[in-house]
Amino acid sequence: MHAHRQSRAEMERELERRGFGLVTLHRPALVDHPARLVSAVEALGEIGAELPLLLPAHPRTLKGLESAGIELPAGLRILESRA
């Protein structure tokens, strides 16, 4: 699922330098349908190539990404839950 791994410090430096966008994906109409989720991730990957995007990890989204075998583009980074 993770296309690119950075240390937390590397990620923070990059985000500080470039800025970032915050996006959520959790609605069942999107994340429960693999074709829709693939399309959304591809579109976010295009945006992420210009502006890094942070995606807070919602359990439903993680399940959809994993079950569909979706690889995240480098510009889209999951923020793991600390709960």
N, C-alpha and C positions, 0 to 999 in steps of 0.2 A: 504494500500500500504506500510506503514512503519511497519516493523516487530519489530523494537526496537527504542525507543526514548532515546536520551541522551541529557543532556544540552550541549550547545555549549562549555563550559569550559571543561566538561568531554571528549567530542569528541576531542578537541584540545590536551588535555593531552595524550590521548591514541594514537593519530596520531603522536605526538612528540616522544613518547616512542617506538612505533612499526614501524613507517614509514607508507607509503600508496602508492597506485597506483591510477592513474587517468584514467577514462574510459568514452567514450562517446558512446551513442547509439542514432542515429537519422536518419539513412538511411531508406527510405520507405520500401525497400525490407526486412528489418528486423523488424522494429517497427510496421508496418501495418499488419503483419501476426502473430496472437497470438501464434501459435505453435513455430515459429522461435524465437519469443521474450521470451517465456517460456524457451526454450532451452538455449538461451544466458544468461538469468538471473540465471538459474541453474548452468551453467558453471562458471559464475562470482561469484556465491555463494561459490563454491568450492575453488576458488582462494582467495576470501575474508575471508575464514576461516583461511588462513595463513597470508594474508596481506590485511588489510582493503582497500577497494576500494571506491573512491569518484566518484560520477556520477553527473556532472553538469546537472541540470534539463532542458531539451529541451522540449518545449511544445508538440511536436509530440510524444516524448517518454512518457511523463506523460499521455497523452491521451491513448496511447497504453497499458500502464501498468494498468491504471484505467479501461478501457473498457474490458480488459481481466481478471480483478480481480486478478492480480498477486501480491502476497505477496513478499516483498523483503527480502532476507536472511540478517541476522544480520551483516555480513561483507560487505554489499553493502549499502552505504549511499548516499542519494540524497542531492545535494547542491541546495537549492532553489534559484531561480533567485531573485536578489535584484532590478530589473528594475522597 
